[in-house]
Amino acid sequence: MKTIMTILALLSAVAAPNATLENNYDTYYSIEYDDAPSVDSLLQSIIKVESNGDSLAVGDKHMSTPSIGLLQIRRVMVDEINRILRKRNDTIRYFYSDRWSASKSIEMYYIWKGYHHNKSSDEVIARNWNGGTYGYKKVSTVKYWAKVKSKMYGSKKSV
């Protein structure tokens, strides 16, 4: 049942990433289809690698602050998103609890990507998502990129 609900949440987030998640359940309301960005293949692949589409996933439990949700977002990323929004004089703010929402996680990803990686390659975006600001320079993110690339292009196509 959890798997079905997770798939429904992911599909809802893909169809309407501007939807709001109520009480962390998979019931969406206030759907704004006109403004909904499409979920590109890079993001779909990152989601598969990070949580396999499980918006309730908790990772890195061994660390002081675990990563949460569909995109395994840490608190520091929420802080960065809010910093970007303040810099743009936007009134929207995200809470740490928003990491449980598939749609809000996707919104945060696109805010981060648009600010830091407007013209970056898929590899740089994925490696920085995994390894932070200089993730694209870290040897530790090479395997991560290989996983993401494999999800994007499949194991049969070499890139």
Disulfide bonds with the S-S distance in Angstrom:
none
